[in-house]
Amino acid sequence: GPQRPMLIRFLECGRLRMRDIRLVNPAAWTSAWLYCEDIVVDGVGIESRANWNGDGLDFDGCRNVRVRGCSFDTSDDSICLQASRADRPCRDTTISDCVMVSKWAGMRIGMSSVGNFENVTVSNCIFRDISDAGLKIQMCEGGVMKNMIFSNLVMWNVPRPVFMTFNRFRLGVDTPSETPPMNFMGRMQFNNIIVDNSELSGIPCGFVLSGVPGHPVEDITFHNISLRLPGGGTLDEAAVTELPEFVDQRPEFSVLGDKMPFAGFFARHARRLRLSEISIETARPDARPAAAFSNVEGLTIRGLDLA
């Protein structure tokens, strides 16, 4: 097939600075940063719609990463954090003051997840016109994922503002062939988030958090979240009692099917889940409950309103 080179690729580099440039229409990923440390990306604009898989910034096994003041219009994930090697964790990363537009996800953390992810903050960002998920957070190849805060975010036309999965699935061609273990995923906070999806009629919307039986996502907080939705949910959808599990599945939203028995929030196989000051408003009447929970141990709800 045709060769599609990446525009920029760094391998095992340190003290990298990329500032105030525009990167336009690469053949494949705009930039790949492999096993690097001490990175600053500041004031960079990425436009990548010429091809498919046009990721913006992909950090694999990188440490001490600061991305700020950047804008993205991409045909695939705008920013990726990955860990394809067990000995190269994704650690100490801050993303702030960015605007993300994407045909797929705004930020994807995980999927490629043989190594660990820890100490990540995402703040003061805008996610707009995203076809899949705003924050796509996925641990499936055996690593540990913990200690993350997502705060002060605005999302407009982003059907799944947060899509979080914990399961087993061998993703990469270099991933060890044996079934990966299920380690730990948790200790995350989502605070001060405004979502407006009121124009997205006919598209399943909402926050989704799912482990698999016997392996819960743990210690998750959602606080001060305003969610505007298209509504229109039917009694037929509300009557759905079980959604397909992510057991041995590639962790994509499509696994769940097309009938969602909740208006705005779904969590299953979780432990110590806290929801507070959650406001859900629908543009049209919705026959479904605001939220649905399955196998959640230690659920605390302080303020969940459906208008």
JOBEL-V725647 format. One record per residue. RES is the residue in three letters. SS is DSSP state (h for helix, s for strand, l for the rest). OMEGA is omega in degrees with one decimal (999 if undefined). D_CENTER is the distance of its C-alpha to the mean C-alpha in whole Angstrom. Layout:
((RES:SS:OMEGA:D_CENTER) (RES:SS:OMEGA:D_CENTER))
//
This chain:
((GLY:l:-179.1:31) (PRO:l:177.3:30) (GLN:l:-178.5:29) (ARG:l:-177.3:26) (PRO:l:170.6:26) (MET:l:-179.1:23) (LEU:l:-178.0:24) (ILE:s:178.8:24) (ARG:s:176.7:23) (PHE:s:179.6:24) (LEU:s:176.0:25) (GLU:l:178.6:26) (CYS:l:177.7:26) (GLY:s:179.2:27) (ARG:s:-179.4:27) (LEU:s:178.6:25) (ARG:s:175.9:26) (MET:s:-172.7:24) (ARG:s:164.1:25) (ASP:l:174.3:26) (ILE:l:173.1:26) (ARG:s:176.1:25) (LEU:s:-168.4:23) (VAL:s:168.3:24) (ASN:l:172.0:24) (PRO:l:178.3:23) (ALA:l:178.8:24) (ALA:l:178.0:21) (TRP:l:176.9:18) (THR:l:-178.7:19) (SER:s:175.7:19) (ALA:s:-178.9:19) (TRP:s:-172.5:19) (LEU:s:173.0:20) (TYR:l:-179.8:21) (CYS:l:175.5:22) (GLU:s:-178.6:23) (ASP:s:-175.7:23) (ILE:s:169.2:22) (VAL:s:172.2:22) (VAL:s:-167.9:20) (ASP:s:173.9:22) (GLY:l:-177.6:23) (VAL:l:175.2:21) (GLY:s:-179.1:21) (ILE:s:174.7:19) (GLU:s:-173.1:20) (SER:s:179.8:19) (ARG:l:-174.8:20) (ALA:l:-177.8:23) (ASN:l:172.2:22) (TRP:l:-178.4:19) (ASN:l:-178.7:17) (GLY:l:179.6:17) (ASP:l:178.7:14) (GLY:l:178.2:15) (LEU:s:177.5:15) (ASP:s:179.8:14) (PHE:s:-178.8:15) (ASP:s:177.9:16) (GLY:l:-178.0:17) (CYS:l:178.7:18) (ARG:s:176.8:19) (ASN:s:-176.2:20) (VAL:s:176.7:18) (ARG:s:176.8:18) (VAL:s:-178.2:17) (ARG:s:173.3:18) (GLY:l:-178.0:20) (CYS:l:176.8:18) (SER:s:-173.7:18) (PHE:s:168.1:16) (ASP:s:-165.0:17) (THR:s:177.6:15) (SER:l:174.4:16) (ASP:l:-173.9:13) (ASP:l:179.1:10) (SER:l:177.5:11) (ILE:s:175.9:10) (CYS:s:166.9:9) (LEU:s:-176.0:10) (GLN:s:176.5:12) (ALA:s:-173.9:15) (SER:l:178.2:17) (ARG:l:-177.5:20) (ALA:l:-176.5:21) (ASP:l:-179.4:23) (ARG:l:-178.7:21) (PRO:l:169.4:18) (CYS:s:-168.9:15) (ARG:s:172.6:17) (ASP:s:-175.7:17) (THR:s:174.2:15) (THR:s:176.4:15) (ILE:s:-178.0:13) (SER:s:171.1:15) (ASP:l:-179.7:17) (CYS:l:172.9:15) (VAL:s:-176.1:15) (MET:s:171.5:13) (VAL:s:-174.0:14) (SER:s:174.6:13) (LYS:l:-179.9:14) (TRP:l:179.7:10) (ALA:l:171.7:7) (GLY:l:174.7:7) (MET:s:171.8:5) (ARG:s:178.2:5) (ILE:s:179.1:6) (GLY:s:-164.7:8) (MET:s:169.5:10) (SER:s:-165.4:13) (SER:s:173.8:13) (VAL:l:178.3:17) (GLY:l:-177.0:17) (ASN:l:173.3:16) (PHE:s:176.4:13) (GLU:s:177.0:15) (ASN:s:180.0:15) (VAL:s:172.7:13) (THR:s:175.4:13) (VAL:s:-173.9:11) (SER:s:173.4:14) (ASN:s:-179.1:16) (CYS:s:176.4:14) (ILE:s:176.6:14) (PHE:s:-173.4:12) (ARG:s:175.7:14) (ASP:s:-179.8:15) (ILE:s:-171.7:12) (SER:s:-174.6:12) (ASP:s:-176.1:9) (ALA:s:174.4:6) (GLY:s:176.1:6) (LEU:s:-178.5:3) (LYS:s:-167.7:1) (ILE:s:-167.1:4) (GLN:s:176.7:7) (MET:s:-176.0:11) (CYS:l:-173.8:13) (GLU:l:167.7:16) (GLY:l:-179.8:18) (GLY:l:175.2:17) (VAL:s:177.8:16) (MET:s:-175.6:13) (LYS:s:172.5:14) (ASN:s:-179.5:15) (MET:s:176.8:12) (ILE:s:177.6:12) (PHE:s:-170.9:11) (SER:s:175.2:14) (ASN:s:-177.5:15) (LEU:s:172.2:13) (VAL:s:179.1:14) (MET:s:-179.1:13) (TRP:s:-174.3:15) (ASN:s:177.4:15) (VAL:s:-169.1:11) (PRO:s:176.6:12) (ARG:s:-178.4:9) (PRO:s:175.2:8) (VAL:s:176.0:6) (PHE:s:-172.2:5) (MET:s:-179.4:6) (THR:s:176.6:9) (PHE:s:179.9:12) (ASN:l:177.1:15) (ARG:l:174.5:17) (PHE:l:178.1:17) (ARG:l:-170.6:18) (LEU:l:-171.9:17) (GLY:l:179.4:18) (VAL:l:179.9:22) (ASP:l:178.8:23) (THR:l:177.2:21) (PRO:l:-170.8:24) (SER:l:178.3:25) (GLU:l:-178.6:26) (THR:l:-178.4:23) (PRO:l:176.4:21) (PRO:l:171.3:21) (MET:l:-176.6:19) (ASN:l:-176.5:19) (PHE:s:172.5:17) (MET:s:179.5:13) (GLY:s:-175.5:14) (ARG:s:-179.6:15) (MET:s:178.5:12) (GLN:s:176.2:13) (PHE:s:-172.1:12) (ASN:s:171.3:15) (ASN:s:-177.6:16) (ILE:s:174.7:14) (ILE:s:179.2:16) (VAL:s:175.0:15) (ASP:s:177.9:17) (ASN:l:-171.8:17) (SER:l:-179.6:21) (GLU:l:-172.1:21) (LEU:l:-178.5:19) (SER:l:177.7:22) (GLY:l:179.7:22) (ILE:l:177.8:18) (PRO:l:-176.5:16) (CYS:l:170.6:14) (GLY:l:174.1:13) (PHE:s:179.5:10) (VAL:s:177.8:10) (LEU:s:-175.6:10) (SER:s:163.2:13) (GLY:l:171.8:14) (VAL:s:-178.0:18) (PRO:l:179.6:21) (GLY:l:-178.2:22) (HIS:s:-177.1:19) (PRO:l:164.4:17) (VAL:s:-169.2:14) (GLU:s:168.5:16) (ASP:s:-177.3:17) (ILE:s:179.7:14) (THR:s:170.1:15) (PHE:s:-174.9:15) (HIS:s:174.7:17) (ASN:s:-177.5:19) (ILE:s:177.0:16) (SER:s:-172.9:18) (LEU:s:174.6:17) (ARG:s:-172.7:19) (LEU:s:178.7:19) (PRO:l:-177.3:21) (GLY:l:179.9:23) (GLY:l:179.2:25) (GLY:l:-173.7:24) (THR:l:174.3:27) (LEU:h:177.3:29) (ASP:h:177.5:29) (GLU:h:-179.1:25) (ALA:h:-176.9:26) (ALA:l:178.4:28) (VAL:l:-175.2:25) (THR:l:-178.3:25) (GLU:l:173.1:23) (LEU:l:-179.9:20) (PRO:l:179.8:20) (GLU:l:177.0:18) (PHE:l:178.8:16) (VAL:l:179.2:19) (ASP:l:179.5:19) (GLN:l:168.7:17) (ARG:l:-169.7:14) (PRO:l:176.1:11) (GLU:l:-177.4:11) (PHE:h:-177.1:11) (SER:h:177.7:15) (VAL:h:-175.2:16) (LEU:h:-177.3:16) (GLY:l:-174.7:19) (ASP:l:176.4:20) (LYS:l:-177.7:21) (MET:l:-178.2:19) (PRO:l:179.7:21) (PHE:l:179.9:20) (ALA:l:-171.2:19) (GLY:l:-171.5:16) (PHE:s:179.4:15) (PHE:s:176.8:15) (ALA:s:175.1:15) (ARG:s:-177.0:17) (HIS:s:179.9:18) (ALA:s:179.1:17) (ARG:s:-178.7:19) (ARG:s:178.4:20) (LEU:s:-177.3:18) (ARG:s:177.0:19) (LEU:s:177.4:18) (SER:s:178.5:21) (GLU:s:177.4:22) (ILE:s:179.9:19) (SER:s:-179.6:21) (ILE:s:-178.6:20) (GLU:s:179.9:23) (THR:s:-179.0:23) (ALA:l:176.4:25) (ARG:l:178.4:27) (PRO:l:-177.7:28) (ASP:l:-176.9:26) (ALA:l:-175.9:27) (ARG:l:173.2:25) (PRO:l:179.5:24) (ALA:l:-174.4:21) (ALA:s:175.6:19) (ALA:s:-178.0:20) (PHE:s:178.5:20) (SER:s:178.6:21) (ASN:s:175.3:22) (VAL:s:-177.2:21) (GLU:s:-178.9:23) (GLY:s:-179.9:24) (LEU:s:177.7:22) (THR:s:178.2:23) (ILE:s:175.9:23) (ARG:s:180.0:25) (GLY:s:174.7:24) (LEU:s:-174.3:22) (ASP:s:175.2:24) (LEU:s:-179.3:24) (ALA:l:999:26))
//
